[in-house]
């Protein structure tokens, strides 16, 4: 796909956007368009969002390749369709209810857990990480400081959502089948299985995040985003040696928060 729409929007052939087109490409205009589409389900492409969710597990590079196409055709890296966010929210709600059922929580405790997971674990932490990565990437990773080469905050948040989805599936869905009968037991196999799932989930998060920023052609030294792997493996090995059970600690924390 060629960026023909972008070429046509240039004025006088000097590479600058006309005032009308520039107004359409401001962060506020993009944000308004995105939020407005949240209330128009028929305008969302849920089939394509499901395709992205599938490939985030099997071939996440293909997901970010589509971000390149969006930049060429719509002059923005971030998603302009909230379908992925809507499906992620639904998946988050369903998996959290399942988590509450496995932990034998009551109705109101499950609702409290759901609110905590949605607004703190996903949105709150996501806003924090996206803002931090947006600042760091624009400050230290951009090849040349230029207004035409910067990481959109919306793209940084999309990268977080992409990386958060596999983590959510592993820790809030796959792990549910092992919690009561394997993981929270006091046996060695319990914390081995639980901590290994944490290793895979967080490792996936780091890798998908790295792919997201390495896909931007104007960033440099994005390999440093893989450095946390060394710390992750070190913590994993220490946890096995000390008998720490991360899942058991998480369950205790969640039960404490919903009391």
C-alpha positions in Angstrom: 0.0 0.0 0.0 1.4 3.4 -1.0 0.8 6.6 1.0 -1.1 8.3 -1.8 -3.5 10.0 0.5 -0.7 11.6 2.4 1.0 12.9 -0.8 -2.3 14.6 -1.9 -2.6 16.4 1.4 0.6 18.3 0.9 0.3 21.9 -0.2 2.3 23.6 -3.0 4.6 20.5 -3.1 6.7 21.8 -0.2 6.0 18.9 2.1 3.9 21.0 4.5 0.3 20.2 5.4 -2.3 22.7 4.5 -4.0 24.5 7.6 -7.2 22.4 7.1 -5.3 19.1 6.9 -3.0 20.1 9.8 -6.0 20.7 12.0 -7.2 17.2 11.2 -3.9 15.7 12.2 -3.5 17.3 15.6 -3.4 15.1 18.7 -6.7 16.5 19.9 -8.5 15.8 16.6 -7.2 12.3 16.6 -8.2 11.7 20.2 -11.7 13.1 19.5 -12.2 10.9 16.5 -11.0 7.8 18.5 -13.3 8.5 21.5 -16.3 9.3 19.3 -16.0 5.9 17.6 -16.3 4.2 21.0 -20.0 4.8 20.8 -20.5 3.6 17.3 -20.0 -0.2 17.3 -21.0 -0.6 13.7 -18.0 1.5 12.7 -15.5 -0.8 14.5 -13.7 -3.6 12.7 -13.9 -6.3 15.4 -12.8 -9.0 12.9 -9.5 -7.2 12.3 -9.0 -6.6 16.0 -9.5 -10.4 16.6 -6.9 -11.0 13.9 -4.5 -8.8 15.8 -5.1 -10.6 19.0 -4.3 -13.9 17.4 -1.1 -12.7 15.8 0.1 -11.1 19.0 0.7 -14.7 20.0 1.8 -16.3 16.8 3.5 -13.5 14.8 3.5 -10.1 16.5 5.7 -8.6 13.8 2.7 -8.8 11.4 0.7 -6.7 13.8 3.2 -3.9 13.8 3.5 -4.2 10.0 0.0 -3.0 9.9 0.9 0.1 11.9 3.3 0.9 9.0 0.4 0.8 6.6 -1.7 3.0 8.8 1.1 5.6 8.9 1.3 5.6 5.1 -2.4 5.9 4.5 -3.7 7.9 7.5 -0.5 9.7 8.6 -0.6 8.3 12.2 1.0 5.4 13.9 -1.6 4.9 16.7 -4.9 3.0 16.1 -7.8 5.0 15.0 -10.2 2.2 15.6 -11.1 1.4 19.3 -12.2 -2.2 18.5 -9.1 -3.7 20.0 -9.6 -1.8 23.2 -13.2 -2.8 23.4 -12.4 -6.5 22.9 -9.6 -6.3 25.4 -11.9 -4.8 28.0 -14.4 -7.6 27.5 -11.7 -10.2 27.8 -10.4 -8.5 30.9 -13.9 -8.5 32.5 -14.5 -12.2 31.7 -11.1 -13.4 32.8 -11.3 -11.4 36.1 -14.7 -12.9 36.9 -13.2 -16.3 36.3 -10.3 -15.3 38.6 -12.8 -14.3 41.3 -14.7 -17.6 40.9 -11.5 -19.7 41.2 -10.5 -17.7 44.3 -14.0 -18.3 45.8 -14.9 -14.6 46.0 -18.4 -13.3 46.5 -20.3 -11.2 44.1 -19.3 -7.8 45.6 -15.7 -8.9 46.1 -15.5 -9.9 42.4 -16.9 -6.5 41.4 -14.2 -4.8 43.5 -11.6 -7.1 42.0 -12.9 -6.2 38.5 -12.7 -2.5 39.2 -9.2 -2.8 40.6 -7.9 -4.9 37.6 -9.5 -2.6 35.0 -8.7 0.8 36.4 -5.5 0.1 38.3 -3.8 -2.9 36.7 -4.7 -2.1 33.1 -5.6 1.6 32.7 -3.6 3.1 35.5 -0.4 1.1 35.0 -0.9 1.4 31.3 -1.1 5.2 31.4 2.0 5.3 33.6 4.1 3.0 31.4 2.9 4.6 28.1 3.8 8.1 29.4 7.2 6.9 30.6 8.0 5.1 27.4 6.7 8.0 25.3 9.0 10.4 27.2 12.1 8.1 27.1 11.7 7.2 23.5 11.3 10.8 22.4 14.1 12.0 24.7 16.7 9.4 24.1 15.9 7.1 21.2 14.9 9.4 18.4 17.7 9.6 15.8 17.2 13.3 15.1 15.2 15.7 17.2 12.6 16.9 14.8 8.9 17.5 15.1 8.3 15.3 12.1 10.0 12.4 14.0 8.4 11.7 17.3 6.6 8.9 19.0 2.9 9.5 19.4 1.6 9.0 22.9 -1.3 7.1 21.5 1.1 4.7 19.8 2.9 4.2 23.1 -0.4 3.3 24.7 -1.2 0.9 21.8 2.2 -0.8 22.3 1.3 -1.3 26.0 -2.1 -2.8 25.1 -0.5 -5.1 22.6 2.0 -6.3 25.2 -0.6 -6.5 27.9 -3.0 -8.8 26.0 -0.7 -11.9 26.0 0.2 -11.3 29.6 -3.5 -11.1 30.5 -4.3 -14.4 28.7 -1.4 -16.2 30.4 -1.9 -14.9 33.9 -5.7 -14.4 34.0 -6.8 -17.4 31.9 -4.3 -20.1 31.4 -3.1 -19.9 35.0 -6.7 -20.3 36.3 -6.6 -24.0 35.4 -3.6 -24.6 37.7 -4.1 -22.3 40.6 -6.2 -24.4 43.1 -4.7 -27.8 42.3 -1.1 -27.0 41.5 0.2 -23.5 41.9 -0.9 -22.4 45.4 0.1 -25.6 46.9 3.3 -25.6 49.1 5.1 -28.0 46.8 8.1 -27.2 44.6 6.1 -28.0 41.5 3.5 -25.4 42.6 5.8 -22.3 42.6 7.8 -23.7 39.7 4.7 -23.8 37.4 3.4 -20.5 38.7 6.7 -18.6 38.5 7.3 -20.1 35.0 4.0 -18.7 33.8 5.0 -15.3 35.2 8.3 -15.6 33.4 6.6 -16.3 30.1 4.0 -13.6 30.5 6.4 -10.8 31.5 8.9 -12.0 28.9 6.1 -11.7 26.2 5.4 -8.2 27.5 9.0 -7.1 27.1 9.4 -8.7 23.7 6.2 -7.3 22.2 7.1 -3.8 23.6 10.5 -4.1 22.0 8.9 -5.0 18.6 6.6 -2.0 18.9 9.4 0.5 19.3 11.8 -1.2 16.9 9.1 -1.0 14.2 9.5 2.8 14.2 12.2 3.6 11.6 13.2 6.9 13.3 14.3 5.3 16.6 17.7 4.0 17.5 19.2 1.6 20.0 15.8 0.0 20.7 17.7 -3.2 21.6 18.1 -1.7 25.1 14.4 -2.5 25.7 15.4 -6.1 25.8 17.8 -5.6 28.7 15.1 -6.2 31.4 15.2 -9.8 30.2 18.4 -10.3 32.2 16.8 -8.9 35.4 13.7 -11.0 34.8 15.6 -14.3 34.5 17.7 -13.4 37.6 14.6 -12.8 39.7 13.0 -16.0 38.3 16.0 -18.1 39.4 16.2 -16.4 42.8 12.5 -17.0 43.3 12.9 -20.7 42.6 15.9 -20.9 45.0 14.0 -19.1 47.7 10.7 -20.8 47.2 8.8 -17.6 46.4 5.4 -18.1 44.9 4.4 -15.0 42.9 0.9 -16.3 42.1 0.2 -17.1 45.7 1.4 -13.6 46.7 -0.8 -12.1 44.0 -3.9 -14.0 45.2 -3.3 -12.9 48.8 -2.9 -9.3 47.6 -6.1 -9.4 45.6 -8.1 -10.9 48.5 -6.7 -8.2 50.8 -7.7 -5.4 48.4 -11.3 -6.6 48.0 -12.1 -7.0 51.7 
